[in-house]
Amino acid sequence: MNQKIENAAVEEIILPENLLPLGAVLGQGVTPLDVSMVLAKVFRVQYTEVALLRLDGGLLRFIFPEHLRTTGAIPISSKAVAAHTALSKKAEIFNNFARVKHASIFETIKPIGADTDVPVPPPPIQKLMSVPILDRDSNVLGVIQISRKGLDPRFTQDFSREDLHDLELAAGVLAASPVLQAN
């Protein structure tokens, strides 16, 4: 009997004050860009430093940034950080990400509309938080990653344990957001 009541009840999400803007991502008509703009503000990064991936048939597919939606997908069987996050179902923080062995293929893809006359590559990811997005039954829906890019790691601020905890709370909100279910 308790289980039926629990399942029928609307789950209320209580957010700390610094995460209150996330409440805006729960409405209909919210786009991945809207979500990324809110997350960028909360975590004090550029919206281009936010990645949202949805698990689809053993592949993690980008839903943001937009320019990575059609560039490929990440098999969860790969050694990619996002794949590891999905498989382990654990949040991770890398304040030395440039030293972590990883495929940097997605870092080198320029956004559509970027100035292509200038052959300057985008700055590499220096710091990264990677958190699984889980449904209420602990099934992986996707992964959210927040990065800090720059040419030198000394000039990019480290992520804190509090930042990682806040991103875990944000992932809980995103699990209920229509953005993750939309195509």
MOQUI-V774268 format. One record per pair of residues at least 24 apart in sequence whose ideal C-beta (glycine too) atoms are under 10 Angstrom apart, sorted by the first residue. I is the first residue (numbers start at 1). J is the second residue. D is the distance in Angstrom with one decimal. If there is no record, write none. Layout:
i: {I | I}
j: {J | J}
d: {D | D}
This chain:
i: {6 | 7 | 11 | 11 | 11 | 13 | 13 | 13 | 13 | 13 | 14 | 15 | 15 | 15 | 15 | 15 | 16 | 16 | 16 | 16 | 18 | 18 | 18 | 18 | 18 | 19 | 19 | 19 | 19 | 19 | 21 | 22 | 22 | 22 | 22 | 22 | 22 | 22 | 23 | 24 | 24 | 25 | 25 | 25 | 25 | 25 | 25 | 25 | 25 | 26 | 26 | 26 | 26 | 26 | 26 | 27 | 27 | 27 | 28 | 28 | 29 | 29 | 29 | 30 | 30 | 30 | 30 | 31 | 31 | 31 | 31 | 31 | 31 | 32 | 32 | 32 | 32 | 32 | 32 | 32 | 32 | 32 | 32 | 33 | 33 | 33 | 33 | 34 | 34 | 34 | 35 | 35 | 35 | 35 | 35 | 35 | 35 | 35 | 35 | 36 | 36 | 36 | 36 | 36 | 36 | 36 | 37 | 38 | 38 | 39 | 39 | 39 | 39 | 39 | 39 | 39 | 40 | 42 | 42 | 42 | 42 | 42 | 42 | 43 | 43 | 43 | 43 | 43 | 43 | 43 | 43 | 43 | 44 | 44 | 44 | 44 | 45 | 45 | 45 | 45 | 45 | 45 | 45 | 45 | 45 | 46 | 46 | 46 | 48 | 48 | 48 | 48 | 49 | 49 | 49 | 49 | 49 | 49 | 49 | 49 | 49 | 49 | 50 | 50 | 50 | 50 | 51 | 51 | 51 | 51 | 51 | 51 | 51 | 51 | 51 | 51 | 51 | 52 | 52 | 52 | 52 | 52 | 52 | 52 | 52 | 52 | 53 | 53 | 53 | 53 | 53 | 53 | 53 | 53 | 53 | 53 | 53 | 53 | 53 | 53 | 54 | 54 | 54 | 54 | 54 | 54 | 54 | 54 | 54 | 54 | 55 | 55 | 55 | 55 | 55 | 55 | 55 | 55 | 55 | 55 | 55 | 56 | 56 | 56 | 58 | 58 | 59 | 60 | 60 | 60 | 60 | 60 | 61 | 61 | 62 | 62 | 63 | 63 | 63 | 63 | 63 | 64 | 64 | 65 | 65 | 65 | 65 | 66 | 66 | 67 | 67 | 67 | 67 | 67 | 67 | 67 | 68 | 68 | 68 | 69 | 70 | 71 | 71 | 71 | 72 | 72 | 72 | 74 | 74 | 74 | 74 | 76 | 76 | 78 | 79 | 80 | 80 | 80 | 80 | 81 | 81 | 81 | 81 | 81 | 82 | 82 | 82 | 82 | 82 | 82 | 82 | 82 | 83 | 83 | 84 | 84 | 84 | 85 | 85 | 85 | 85 | 85 | 85 | 85 | 85 | 85 | 85 | 86 | 86 | 86 | 86 | 86 | 86 | 86 | 86 | 87 | 87 | 88 | 88 | 88 | 89 | 89 | 89 | 89 | 89 | 89 | 90 | 90 | 90 | 90 | 91 | 91 | 91 | 91 | 91 | 91 | 91 | 91 | 91 | 91 | 91 | 92 | 92 | 92 | 92 | 92 | 92 | 92 | 93 | 93 | 93 | 93 | 93 | 93 | 93 | 93 | 93 | 93 | 93 | 93 | 93 | 94 | 94 | 94 | 94 | 94 | 94 | 94 | 94 | 94 | 94 | 95 | 95 | 95 | 95 | 95 | 95 | 95 | 95 | 95 | 95 | 95 | 96 | 96 | 96 | 96 | 96 | 97 | 97 | 97 | 97 | 97 | 97 | 97 | 97 | 97 | 97 | 97 | 97 | 97 | 98 | 98 | 98 | 98 | 98 | 98 | 98 | 98 | 98 | 98 | 99 | 99 | 100 | 100 | 102 | 107 | 107 | 122 | 123 | 123 | 123 | 123 | 123 | 123 | 124 | 124 | 124 | 124 | 124 | 125 | 125 | 125 | 125 | 126 | 126 | 126 | 126 | 126 | 126 | 126 | 126 | 126 | 127 | 127 | 127 | 127 | 127 | 127 | 128 | 129 | 129 | 129 | 129 | 129 | 129 | 129 | 130 | 130 | 131 | 131 | 131 | 131 | 131 | 131 | 131 | 131 | 131 | 131 | 132 | 132 | 132 | 133 | 133 | 133 | 133 | 133 | 133 | 133 | 133 | 133 | 133 | 134 | 134 | 134 | 134 | 134 | 135 | 135 | 135 | 135 | 136 | 136 | 136 | 139 | 140 | 141 | 141 | 141 | 141 | 141 | 141 | 142 | 142 | 142 | 142 | 142 | 143 | 144 | 144 | 144 | 144 | 144 | 146}
j: {136 | 136 | 136 | 172 | 176 | 169 | 172 | 173 | 175 | 176 | 169 | 166 | 169 | 170 | 172 | 173 | 162 | 165 | 166 | 169 | 42 | 43 | 162 | 166 | 169 | 166 | 167 | 169 | 170 | 173 | 170 | 166 | 169 | 170 | 172 | 173 | 174 | 177 | 173 | 173 | 177 | 170 | 173 | 174 | 176 | 177 | 178 | 179 | 180 | 173 | 174 | 176 | 177 | 178 | 179 | 177 | 178 | 179 | 178 | 182 | 178 | 179 | 182 | 177 | 178 | 179 | 182 | 63 | 64 | 66 | 178 | 179 | 182 | 62 | 63 | 64 | 65 | 66 | 69 | 177 | 179 | 180 | 182 | 64 | 65 | 66 | 179 | 64 | 177 | 179 | 63 | 64 | 144 | 170 | 173 | 174 | 177 | 179 | 180 | 63 | 64 | 65 | 66 | 144 | 146 | 179 | 64 | 170 | 173 | 64 | 144 | 146 | 166 | 167 | 170 | 174 | 146 | 146 | 163 | 166 | 167 | 169 | 170 | 129 | 146 | 147 | 148 | 159 | 163 | 166 | 167 | 170 | 146 | 148 | 157 | 163 | 127 | 129 | 146 | 147 | 148 | 149 | 156 | 157 | 159 | 147 | 148 | 149 | 111 | 122 | 147 | 149 | 123 | 125 | 127 | 128 | 145 | 146 | 147 | 148 | 149 | 156 | 144 | 145 | 146 | 147 | 82 | 106 | 125 | 128 | 130 | 142 | 143 | 144 | 145 | 146 | 147 | 133 | 142 | 143 | 144 | 145 | 174 | 177 | 179 | 180 | 80 | 82 | 83 | 85 | 86 | 130 | 132 | 133 | 141 | 142 | 143 | 144 | 145 | 180 | 133 | 140 | 141 | 142 | 143 | 179 | 180 | 181 | 182 | 183 | 82 | 83 | 86 | 132 | 133 | 139 | 140 | 141 | 142 | 143 | 180 | 141 | 142 | 183 | 83 | 86 | 83 | 85 | 86 | 140 | 142 | 143 | 142 | 183 | 106 | 142 | 142 | 179 | 180 | 182 | 183 | 144 | 179 | 106 | 109 | 111 | 112 | 111 | 112 | 106 | 109 | 110 | 111 | 112 | 113 | 114 | 106 | 109 | 111 | 183 | 112 | 105 | 106 | 109 | 105 | 106 | 109 | 103 | 105 | 106 | 143 | 140 | 143 | 103 | 103 | 105 | 106 | 130 | 143 | 125 | 128 | 130 | 143 | 145 | 106 | 128 | 130 | 132 | 142 | 143 | 144 | 145 | 130 | 143 | 130 | 132 | 143 | 129 | 130 | 131 | 132 | 133 | 140 | 142 | 143 | 144 | 145 | 130 | 132 | 133 | 134 | 140 | 141 | 142 | 143 | 132 | 140 | 130 | 132 | 140 | 131 | 132 | 134 | 138 | 139 | 140 | 130 | 131 | 132 | 168 | 129 | 130 | 131 | 132 | 144 | 161 | 164 | 165 | 167 | 168 | 171 | 128 | 129 | 130 | 131 | 132 | 145 | 164 | 127 | 128 | 129 | 130 | 131 | 146 | 158 | 159 | 160 | 161 | 163 | 164 | 167 | 125 | 126 | 127 | 128 | 129 | 130 | 145 | 147 | 158 | 159 | 126 | 127 | 128 | 129 | 148 | 153 | 156 | 157 | 158 | 159 | 160 | 126 | 127 | 128 | 153 | 158 | 124 | 125 | 126 | 127 | 128 | 129 | 130 | 147 | 148 | 149 | 153 | 156 | 159 | 124 | 125 | 126 | 127 | 128 | 149 | 150 | 152 | 153 | 156 | 126 | 153 | 125 | 128 | 128 | 147 | 149 | 149 | 148 | 149 | 150 | 151 | 152 | 156 | 149 | 150 | 151 | 152 | 153 | 149 | 150 | 153 | 156 | 150 | 151 | 152 | 153 | 154 | 155 | 156 | 157 | 158 | 153 | 156 | 157 | 158 | 159 | 163 | 159 | 159 | 160 | 163 | 164 | 166 | 167 | 168 | 164 | 167 | 164 | 165 | 166 | 167 | 168 | 169 | 170 | 171 | 172 | 174 | 168 | 171 | 175 | 168 | 170 | 171 | 172 | 173 | 174 | 175 | 176 | 177 | 180 | 168 | 171 | 172 | 174 | 175 | 172 | 175 | 176 | 180 | 172 | 175 | 176 | 175 | 175 | 171 | 174 | 175 | 177 | 180 | 181 | 171 | 174 | 175 | 179 | 180 | 171 | 168 | 170 | 171 | 174 | 180 | 170}
d: {9.7 | 8.8 | 7.3 | 9.4 | 7.7 | 8.2 | 6.7 | 6.0 | 9.8 | 7.4 | 9.4 | 9.2 | 6.5 | 8.8 | 9.3 | 7.3 | 9.7 | 9.4 | 7.4 | 7.5 | 6.6 | 9.7 | 9.3 | 6.9 | 9.9 | 5.9 | 9.6 | 5.9 | 6.5 | 7.8 | 10.0 | 9.3 | 7.9 | 5.6 | 9.4 | 4.8 | 8.2 | 8.9 | 7.6 | 9.9 | 9.8 | 8.7 | 6.4 | 6.7 | 8.9 | 4.8 | 8.7 | 6.5 | 9.6 | 6.9 | 9.2 | 6.1 | 5.6 | 7.8 | 9.3 | 8.7 | 7.8 | 10.0 | 5.9 | 9.7 | 8.1 | 9.9 | 9.7 | 6.6 | 6.4 | 5.5 | 8.7 | 9.6 | 8.6 | 9.4 | 9.9 | 6.9 | 8.3 | 9.0 | 4.9 | 3.8 | 8.3 | 7.2 | 8.8 | 9.8 | 5.5 | 9.2 | 8.1 | 6.7 | 8.7 | 7.1 | 9.5 | 9.7 | 9.7 | 7.7 | 8.9 | 7.0 | 9.0 | 9.2 | 9.4 | 7.0 | 6.8 | 5.2 | 8.9 | 9.6 | 5.0 | 7.4 | 9.3 | 9.6 | 9.7 | 9.5 | 10.0 | 8.8 | 9.7 | 9.4 | 7.5 | 6.7 | 9.9 | 8.3 | 6.4 | 8.8 | 8.3 | 9.0 | 9.3 | 7.0 | 8.8 | 10.0 | 7.0 | 8.0 | 5.0 | 9.7 | 8.9 | 8.1 | 6.4 | 7.5 | 7.2 | 8.5 | 9.7 | 9.0 | 7.8 | 9.0 | 9.2 | 9.9 | 6.0 | 7.1 | 5.9 | 8.5 | 9.6 | 9.3 | 9.6 | 9.2 | 8.8 | 7.6 | 7.0 | 8.5 | 9.1 | 7.9 | 10.0 | 8.0 | 9.2 | 9.2 | 8.8 | 6.4 | 4.6 | 6.2 | 5.9 | 9.9 | 7.6 | 7.5 | 5.9 | 7.9 | 7.7 | 8.1 | 9.8 | 9.3 | 8.8 | 10.0 | 7.9 | 7.1 | 4.3 | 7.9 | 7.3 | 8.3 | 6.7 | 8.0 | 5.7 | 8.2 | 7.6 | 9.7 | 7.3 | 7.7 | 9.9 | 5.7 | 9.6 | 9.2 | 8.2 | 9.6 | 10.0 | 8.6 | 9.7 | 5.0 | 4.6 | 7.6 | 7.5 | 9.8 | 8.3 | 9.8 | 6.8 | 4.3 | 8.6 | 9.1 | 6.0 | 8.6 | 9.3 | 9.2 | 9.7 | 9.9 | 6.1 | 9.1 | 8.5 | 8.7 | 5.3 | 6.1 | 5.3 | 7.7 | 9.6 | 9.9 | 8.7 | 9.8 | 9.8 | 9.8 | 9.4 | 9.0 | 6.2 | 9.2 | 6.9 | 6.0 | 8.6 | 9.9 | 7.8 | 9.8 | 7.7 | 7.0 | 7.5 | 7.9 | 8.5 | 9.4 | 8.4 | 9.1 | 9.1 | 6.7 | 9.7 | 7.6 | 7.4 | 9.7 | 6.4 | 7.4 | 4.4 | 5.0 | 8.6 | 8.3 | 5.8 | 6.4 | 8.9 | 9.8 | 9.7 | 8.3 | 7.0 | 5.6 | 7.8 | 8.1 | 9.3 | 8.6 | 9.8 | 8.4 | 8.8 | 8.3 | 9.5 | 7.9 | 7.9 | 9.7 | 9.1 | 9.6 | 9.6 | 9.7 | 6.8 | 5.3 | 8.7 | 7.6 | 9.4 | 9.8 | 6.1 | 9.3 | 9.0 | 4.7 | 9.3 | 6.4 | 9.8 | 8.4 | 7.8 | 9.9 | 9.5 | 9.6 | 4.3 | 6.7 | 5.3 | 9.6 | 8.7 | 9.7 | 5.0 | 9.0 | 7.9 | 9.2 | 5.8 | 9.1 | 9.8 | 4.9 | 9.4 | 7.7 | 5.5 | 8.9 | 8.2 | 9.9 | 7.8 | 9.8 | 9.8 | 5.0 | 6.5 | 6.7 | 9.3 | 6.3 | 9.2 | 8.6 | 7.2 | 9.8 | 7.2 | 7.1 | 4.4 | 7.2 | 9.7 | 10.0 | 5.5 | 8.3 | 6.9 | 5.3 | 8.0 | 8.0 | 7.2 | 4.9 | 7.7 | 9.5 | 9.5 | 8.1 | 8.2 | 7.5 | 5.2 | 8.0 | 9.3 | 9.7 | 8.7 | 5.3 | 8.4 | 7.5 | 7.6 | 4.9 | 8.9 | 8.7 | 9.2 | 6.7 | 4.6 | 7.7 | 7.7 | 10.0 | 9.1 | 10.0 | 8.3 | 8.3 | 5.3 | 8.4 | 9.4 | 9.1 | 8.2 | 8.9 | 9.2 | 4.4 | 6.1 | 9.2 | 8.2 | 8.1 | 9.6 | 7.0 | 9.2 | 8.4 | 5.2 | 6.0 | 5.8 | 4.4 | 9.6 | 9.6 | 7.3 | 8.6 | 9.7 | 8.2 | 9.5 | 9.8 | 5.8 | 7.0 | 5.3 | 8.7 | 9.5 | 9.9 | 9.2 | 9.3 | 5.7 | 9.4 | 9.6 | 8.5 | 9.3 | 8.0 | 8.9 | 9.0 | 8.0 | 7.0 | 9.6 | 4.4 | 5.2 | 5.3 | 9.1 | 9.1 | 6.5 | 7.8 | 7.6 | 9.9 | 9.2 | 5.4 | 8.7 | 9.9 | 9.1 | 5.1 | 8.6 | 7.7 | 4.3 | 8.9 | 8.3 | 4.3 | 9.5 | 9.4 | 7.4 | 5.4 | 7.3 | 6.2 | 5.5 | 9.6 | 7.9 | 5.2 | 9.8 | 6.4 | 5.5 | 9.3 | 5.2 | 9.3 | 9.4 | 8.7 | 7.3 | 9.8 | 9.8 | 4.8 | 5.5 | 9.5 | 7.7 | 4.7 | 9.5 | 9.3 | 8.8 | 6.7 | 9.6 | 9.8 | 9.1 | 4.6 | 8.1 | 9.4 | 5.2 | 5.2 | 9.9 | 9.1 | 6.5 | 9.6 | 7.1 | 7.7 | 9.9 | 6.2 | 9.9 | 5.6 | 8.9 | 9.5 | 9.4 | 7.6 | 9.0 | 9.6 | 9.9 | 8.9 | 8.1 | 5.8 | 9.9 | 5.6 | 8.6 | 8.6 | 7.8 | 8.6 | 9.9 | 6.0 | 8.5 | 9.5 | 6.9 | 5.4 | 6.3 | 9.6 | 8.8}
